[in-house]
Amino acid sequence: MKLSELKALLPGLDNVAFQLPDGAWVPEHFHVTEVGLVSRHFIDCGGTVRKEQVVNFQLWNADDYEHRLKPEKLLHIIRLSEEQLGITDLEIEVEYQSGTIGKYGLAFNNRHFILENKTTACLAQDACGIPQQKKPLQLAELKKSSCCGEGQC
C-alpha cells in the first residue's frame, strides 16, 4: 500500500486496527513510535547496483492501556513526517515486534489494516546461475508412452 492510499482511508475510519498474517491482532493500545523514510543502496548478486525507499511505520505494543491511536492522530503524524522528512508517496513497510522485529507489507480489507508477510528473492536470477522453475505439466498434456498399447496401461 502506498502512503496516499493510507491517507485517503484514515478519515473514514473510527479507529486504527492491524491484524497479523496469522490472524492475531496487534493490541489496541499499540503506539506508532516512528514514521520514517528508509533508504537502501545495495548491490545484488549479479552486480547490479540498486536503490529502494519505503515509508516505515514502527508499531510498538506499549503497556499504556489508557490511550488508543485515532485515525486523526495518525494522519497528523504522517503529515508531519512528510513535511519534516520530505517523505513522498512511497510503499509502506510496517515493523512490529513479536519474537523479533518483523517487516510487513500493508493492505486494507474495508474494515482494518492487514500486515502481510514479506519475502526475499534473488533479484538477479539470470546472472547467478539459479535455474528457473519449470512449469508443472498437467496429466492431460502428457502423451501416452510407447510402451503401452491401447487398453494396456
C-alpha positions as CSV (number, residue, x, y, z in Angstrom):
1,M,0.0,0.0,0.0
2,K,1.2,3.5,-0.8
3,L,1.2,6.3,1.6
4,S,-1.5,8.2,-0.4
5,E,-3.8,5.2,-0.1
6,L,-3.4,5.1,3.7
7,K,-4.0,8.8,4.0
8,A,-7.2,8.5,1.9
9,L,-8.5,5.7,4.1
10,L,-7.9,7.2,7.5
11,P,-10.6,9.9,7.5
12,G,-13.3,7.3,7.0
13,L,-12.2,5.1,10.0
14,D,-13.4,5.2,13.6
15,N,-10.2,3.5,14.8
16,V,-7.0,2.1,13.6
17,A,-6.5,-1.7,13.9
18,F,-3.8,-4.0,12.5
19,Q,-4.2,-7.8,12.0
20,L,-1.1,-10.0,11.7
21,P,-0.7,-12.6,9.0
22,D,-1.6,-15.4,11.4
23,G,-4.9,-13.8,12.3
24,A,-3.8,-12.4,15.6
25,W,-4.3,-8.7,16.4
26,V,-1.8,-6.0,17.3
27,P,-3.1,-5.0,20.7
28,E,-5.4,-1.9,20.7
29,H,-3.1,0.0,22.9
30,F,-0.2,0.0,20.3
31,H,1.7,3.2,19.5
32,V,3.2,4.3,16.2
33,T,6.6,5.1,17.6
34,E,8.2,6.1,14.3
35,V,7.3,7.1,10.8
36,G,10.4,7.3,8.7
37,L,12.0,7.3,5.3
38,V,14.2,4.2,4.9
39,S,16.6,4.1,2.0
40,R,18.6,1.0,0.9
41,H,21.5,1.3,-1.5
42,F,22.9,-2.1,-2.3
43,I,24.3,-4.4,-5.0
44,D,22.7,-7.7,-5.9
45,C,24.5,-11.0,-6.6
46,G,24.5,-10.2,-10.3
47,G,26.5,-7.0,-9.7
48,T,23.6,-4.5,-10.3
49,V,23.5,-1.5,-8.0
50,R,20.0,-0.8,-6.7
51,K,18.2,1.7,-4.6
52,E,15.0,1.4,-2.7
53,Q,13.0,3.7,-0.5
54,V,10.0,2.9,1.7
55,V,7.9,4.8,4.3
56,N,8.5,2.9,7.5
57,F,5.9,2.7,10.4
58,Q,7.1,1.2,13.6
59,L,4.3,-0.3,15.8
60,W,5.1,-0.8,19.5
61,N,3.0,-2.7,22.0
62,A,3.1,-0.4,25.0
63,D,1.7,-1.1,28.4
64,D,-0.3,2.1,28.1
65,Y,-3.9,0.9,28.2
66,E,-5.4,4.4,28.5
67,H,-4.5,5.7,25.0
68,R,-5.7,4.5,21.6
69,L,-4.3,5.8,18.4
70,K,-7.1,7.5,16.5
71,P,-7.1,7.9,12.7
72,E,-6.8,11.7,13.0
73,K,-3.7,11.4,15.2
74,L,-2.0,9.0,12.8
75,L,-2.8,11.3,9.8
76,H,-1.2,14.2,11.8
77,I,1.9,12.2,12.4
78,I,2.1,11.2,8.7
79,R,1.7,14.8,7.5
80,L,4.4,16.0,10.0
81,S,6.8,13.3,8.7
82,E,6.1,14.4,5.1
83,E,6.9,18.0,5.9
84,Q,9.9,17.4,8.2
85,L,11.5,14.4,6.3
86,G,10.4,15.1,2.8
87,I,8.5,11.8,2.6
88,T,6.8,11.2,-0.8
89,D,4.1,8.8,-1.9
90,L,6.1,5.5,-1.4
91,E,5.2,2.0,-0.4
92,I,4.6,1.4,3.3
93,E,6.6,-1.1,5.3
94,V,5.5,-1.8,8.9
95,E,7.8,-3.0,11.6
96,Y,6.3,-4.9,14.5
97,Q,8.0,-6.9,17.2
98,S,6.8,-10.4,18.1
99,G,9.7,-12.9,18.6
100,T,11.9,-10.4,16.7
101,I,11.3,-7.3,14.7
102,G,9.3,-8.4,11.7
103,K,8.8,-6.3,8.5
104,Y,5.4,-6.4,6.8
105,G,3.7,-5.0,3.8
106,L,0.3,-3.3,4.4
107,A,-3.1,-3.9,3.0
108,F,-6.7,-3.0,3.9
109,N,-9.8,-5.2,3.9
110,N,-12.5,-2.5,4.1
111,R,-12.5,-2.7,7.9
112,H,-9.0,-2.8,9.2
113,F,-5.3,-3.0,8.1
114,I,-3.6,-6.3,7.4
115,L,0.1,-6.8,7.9
116,E,1.3,-9.0,5.1
117,N,4.4,-11.2,5.2
118,K,7.3,-10.1,3.1
119,T,9.6,-12.5,1.4
120,T,13.1,-12.3,-0.1
121,A,14.1,-13.3,-3.6
122,C,17.1,-13.3,-5.8
123,L,17.0,-10.1,-7.9
124,A,19.5,-11.4,-10.5
125,Q,18.4,-15.0,-11.2
126,D,19.6,-14.7,-14.8
127,A,23.1,-13.7,-13.6
128,C,23.7,-16.0,-10.7
129,G,23.0,-19.4,-12.2
130,I,19.8,-20.4,-10.4
131,P,17.7,-22.4,-12.8
132,Q,14.3,-21.1,-13.4
133,Q,11.5,-23.2,-12.0
134,K,9.8,-25.4,-14.6
135,K,6.1,-25.1,-15.1
136,P,4.4,-28.3,-13.8
137,L,2.8,-30.4,-16.5
138,Q,-0.8,-31.4,-16.4
139,L,-1.5,-35.1,-16.9
140,A,-3.8,-34.3,-19.8
141,E,-0.7,-32.7,-21.6
142,L,1.4,-35.9,-21.4
143,K,1.5,-38.1,-24.4
144,K,0.9,-41.8,-23.9
145,S,4.1,-43.7,-23.6
146,S,5.0,-46.0,-26.5
147,C,5.3,-49.0,-24.1
148,C,1.6,-49.1,-23.6
149,G,-0.8,-50.1,-26.3
150,E,-4.5,-49.4,-26.4
151,G,-6.0,-50.6,-23.1
152,Q,-2.7,-51.9,-21.7
153,C,-1.9,-49.1,-19.2
